[in-house]
Every structure is written in C-alpha cells, then in structure tokens.
Amino acid sequence: MKKYVPILAAVLLTACTTQVRHAGGPVYLDRSYSVEERVADALPRLTTEEKVAMTHAQSKFSSPGVPRLGIPEVWCTDGPHGIRPEVLWDEWDQAGWTNDSCTAFPALSCLAATWDRDMSLLFGRSIGQEARYRKKDILLGPGINIARTPLNGRNFEYMGEDPFLAGQMVVPYVRGVQENGVAACVKHFAVNNQETRRTATNSVVDDRTLYEIYLPAFKAAVKDGGAWAVMGSYNLYNGQFNCHNKRLLLDILKGEWGFDGVVVSDWGGCRDTDEAIANGLDLEYGTWTNGLRGAASDSYRNYHLADPYLERLSDGRAGTKELDDKASRILRTIFRTSMSSEPHWGSFNSPEHYEAARKIAAAGTVLLKNGGALPLKVPDGGRLVVLGENAVKKMVVGGGSSNLKTKYEITPLEALQEAFPNASVEWERAYVGDTSTSYNKVDTGQDLSDPRSPEQLLSDALAKVRRADAVVFIGGLNKSANQDNESTDKLDIVLPYGQDEVIETLAEAVPSLIVVNISGSPVAMPWADKVDAIVQGWYGGSETGHALADVLTGAVNPSGRLPFTFPRSVADGPLKTERQYPGIQEEGKKWWQEYYDEGVFVGYRWYASKDIPVLFPFGHGLSYTSFSYADARLSKSSVTGAGNFDTESGSEIVLTVDVKVSNTGGYDGAEVVQVYIAPPAGGVERPAKELRGFEKVTIKAGETARVSVSLPRSAFSRFDAQAHRWVVDPGSWTVLIGSSSEDIRCSLPLEIR
Ligand code: BGC
C-alpha cells in the first residue's frame, strides 16, 4: 500500500488543482491552462460557421473571433518598422484618428546594417510594445526576402542579401515582438524577390538554391525565433500561388519545420478556394473593397475562405480536417496574443522608443569612405553648408504598406543645426527631386515646391559653398515610384534627378566634399573617388536626422556594415537575362516565368566568385578608429564530419574561431568580426566564400579584445538536392576572418575528413 500513497496523493492533488482551475469557467478562458489545452477545449465548442468565419477577413485588417464564446477578433497591422495609422473599416483611406502617430523605427535594411543582434532585440521589443498598446495581435513583419537584385523596390524593407545575416538578425526581432503578446508575421514566404509583376510571376528556382539562399532566414525565424505567423507571398512557385503553395506551406513550413502558427495570405494573395483549403492557408486577407470576385451585399463573404468554403463543406467537397487545423491555429494565435496568460499593456511613443529608434539608426549608419573630413569639424562662428533634398525631405511617409504617420520626424538639417548651435548651418537644395509630401493621405505638412531650374539650383548651391568650413551633400533616393517603394522596382541604380552631375560639379568646387546617400538599396557612385567622405544613411524613421548627425559629428562612432553589395552597375550583377529578371512569357504558360539561373550566386557570392570589382563590398563599413587583427586560431585544424547529416544534428558546435582585435586608433569604437568559409577546390561548384559567423564587439581606444565565433557543422554544409539532405564535403577548407567580405585579415586552413 505504501508505494501507492504518493501516486494517490498526486492524483488527488491533480484533481484538486483541476477543480480549482475549473472553478473560473471553461478551460479555454482560464489563462492558467496551457495554450494547447485551451485550444483543445475551445475547438469543439465552435460551429462550422464560426470556424469558417475566423478564417477570413471582416475588414481591411481584422478577422472575426467568436463573440458568443468571448473569443476576440484578430487585429493585424503593418508593418516592419512602425505601427501603421488606422484606416477605415473597409477602405484604404485614413480613419482620421488623432492618436495613431507612432514611433517610426528605421527601415529593416538599416537594422540589418547594424549587424547587432542586441539592436534587433531592442527593435523587436520596442515595436512589439507599440503594437500591443494599439491592440494589434499580428505585426505584419519583419520582411526577410533576400536582395537578389538591387532593383527590387522593397529591398529597404528587408534584411539584405545574405541568408545567414538575415537569419541571425530576424530571430531577436521576432522574440522581442512576441514578448509582448504580439505575433510577428514573417513575410513574404517565399522566393518573392521583385515587385515587377509580383502577382503574376512564377519563380523557377532549383532546390539547392531554395534551401541555401531563400529559405534559411525563414527557417531561422520559425525554428529559432519561434515566429507565430508567416505571410505567404503574392508570386507563384512551382506554378502555384504561394499563399496556398503545397510545397512551401505544407511540405516545408508545416512539415519539415513543424510550424504550428498561422499562415496569413498577403492582401489579396489568395487566388483559389480549393488550394487555399487544402494547402495550408489559415487566414485570408484582402485588398479589394468589393471582395475578390466583384460586388456583393457583404463583400467579405465572397472571399475564398468564406461562402465558397462553406459551400464546399456542405456539399462534401471539403472536409472538416483542414478546417479544424485552420481554426486551431487561429485559436492558438489568439491564446498567444490577445488572450495570452500574461497581461501585456504595451506602450506607445515613449521616450524610450524614440531613443531606441535613434540608437538603431545610428548603429546602422555606414561610413563608406573617409579621407579625413569626418567627423565634422565646424568652428564656433563658422559655416556649415548642407546641400540636397534629402536633408529636409521627410521620408517616414511613403513606400507602400510600410507608410507611417509619426509624431515627429527630425530631418538631417534640423539635427545638424541643433548639433552646431554656435555655427551658421545653411541649406541649399542643389536639385529638385520629388516634391510630394503625402502618401495615402498622411501628410508631412511640408511645402517642397521649388520653381528654380536645375541650372539655377546648382549655381545657387555653388554660390553657397564658397568660404564654407564644411560642406555636406545629403541626397540619394526616396520612396517614390521606381525607387524604394512597394509595387514598383527601380529601373537602374543610377541616382535620379541628375544628382551625379550635381555631385561631380560640387566635388570640383569643394575641396573635401562629404556625401550622404540616403536609400534602402545600393546606388552607383561614379564620383566616389572625387569626394572626401561618403556615408550610407537609410530611412531612419522619426530620429533619422539625430542619428545621422550623431555619426557625422562623431558623437557616435560609426559601426554599421553593408548588408548588401554596392555594385558599380546593375550589369555587373548575376542577373543577365530577361528570363532571370524581370521574367518572360512562355507559350502555353499563363504566368510570367522567372528563372533563378544564377543559382546560389547571389550578391557577394557572385562578385567574389567571379572576381568582379564592386563599389563597396558586402560587410564593408569604416570607423573613426582603426582595428587590427592578430593571433587568429581555430580550435582544431582538422576535424571529422564530412558526409550527410540531417539539418537538426548540424547545431552541435565543432569549431571555435578566435582572434585578437585591437583598437589602434584614437576613438572607442565597435568592430564587426566576420567569418567566412571558403570551400575545398574541385567538387560541386560553390561560392568563393560564404558568411557563417559574425560578432560585433565594442573596444575602447588602445585596448584589445579576444573575439570568438562558433562554427557548427552546418556552417560547412551545402544542400544536396537529389538526396534532399545537407552534406559536408571533405577536403581542405579555409576559414576567413575579416572586416568585410573583401577585407580578409586572417586565413586559417581547416581539413575536414
Ligand atoms: C503587402 C504586405 C502588407 C499588406 C497589408 C501587401 O500589399 O505586400 O507586405 O503587409 O499589403 O498592408
């Protein structure tokens, strides 16, 4: 009997606890139960109609809950870098709220340029708090599509050209958002790398390229970040639209990766009812006010997963298995967010959020070149001349769905005036670009009209720079059509509005011209050799001006690194044919076909492998101090580990790379130690180098730090498409340690057997 006592006690205790927990009402409402227990309890209580109602939108950004059971609606919001202003229930027009001006954080290309996981966590936490305060359950971001071409209009919303960098940066963002009981919705899944004909193009990509380049960041977000939501993209893959793509959603996302969250369609991305039912779409959102198939008294009932779904359920064409799976996933999302066991209140427009925005924007700013003009020196009583439209143009507005309304936006000119209170800081426009000041009826209130001719603008600028103590030109792109903007791609990477000529002319007149390029994607700089200093700024959000001034003045020592290559021209890149970009029409095929013929040779993988000189390489970024590398070591110079392995076992660490980094200059600063691997000669063709580790480390002037980077076995793997598994090739490898993909400071041999 004695041995049964503890068991009896445990049973009684469980029974008692269950009873106590039950006392408050049904299990699904009791936050002390696990999410899975609550889902299991709630699901059978729902009628078929209630389940179907949950699977599609009821307004532009919400879908119904189950009012009868006290289960709330699901509310979504854009986007990757701030909480979108409220729109009307069934229109894209502004709702006209006066309390929805958010903190605008930097665009994700800037976050990626920090190469700093802590910044990503800070970003995720802060934006998650803003989303929660605004009662949003799903944040439609981050975007992590790979920058396959510098022309993609949405590169500014994404995290660069390298899957490892994007994968490392997305994880803390997702965790930070979700700490607030807000689901991060990673987008746009997958192989969605251009805006041109984005809803009519089939991406034809081989499996090796898919697994090595286009999936890893999504996999990291799901498996390491634990993302609760994923958004399907507009394009097709394998001839099937991605919002109901069997291979991507069922086989890979929910199958191989075990994703238990909710798949959301991109807005209007669902195109077929039967596929949507069968292939893993859980929640359908839309764009057209009149529903997807034309006007009806209640348009949302026209959605693929609305009445057409109910019809199929009632006549037996659809079964309840898929519906229960969709409803469970939506319930899980609700129990993880608005009905989460932990209360989250969030916060909005807090001083901490603006501080975070400034810190991240400064940390992502990249010093591309410096002949000594930076940090800026302007004597008291001296003259700083600031030129260029982007010194004053507010760019938090615009760009498509990531358009924001912010409480304030500090322009670079305002910040520089603030930074040099005892100098005269004067501005001249030098060129006129885009004079629009509003987007989707969010207006900056600026008047950017200017009647002057280009010649007049330039001669006024030249007159202004005479006898200046320092001259900074701030130009680049903006968020207009065919620039950094959703739904159109760029036509070239040449700077628009004749800026190249303006900069060339100024460079002749000004001995040490400083150029700041603001953009979310690479631009060509034919004048790079003629100017003293070049800074890459980004769309920095509310605090963009302060962040830029922090770096220009030296208040912050620049430590950003490029998340994508700046090529000399588009023609130098890997996309050579129309079939690669922007796609071609083929006989008998309904959709445009786009062939990823370049395979894994994307970004620096292409330039480095083909020895093509670039303007600024991936990973490049300078500092006001200098760093030297010494005493690089590998924990082992020879390891066993060649052969096949499944992806899961690749996380065991086999190697550590160690290097001594010394700050040899006069400023405290941060260095990004980058570790690339170079494959053995022969065998399957692989890129000349691939990023497999990095660490950002702050070192005081004159001090030395030892930096360690772990290399798991998977770092050496490539995807064997035929066998559908990862494989490590034996042979003589090289581990490269550097300050950019081209500035390699140490090479260590490694034998893999
Ligand atoms: C974009 C998404 C966005 C959605 C909702 C779509 O057009 O592609 O990124 O989240 O609209 O605004």
Boltz pocket constraint, residues with backbone or C-beta under 6 A from the ligand:
constraints:
  - pocket:
      binder: B
      contacts: [[A, 78], [A, 79], [A, 140], [A, 187], [A, 266], [A, 267], [A, 401]]
      max_distance: 6.0
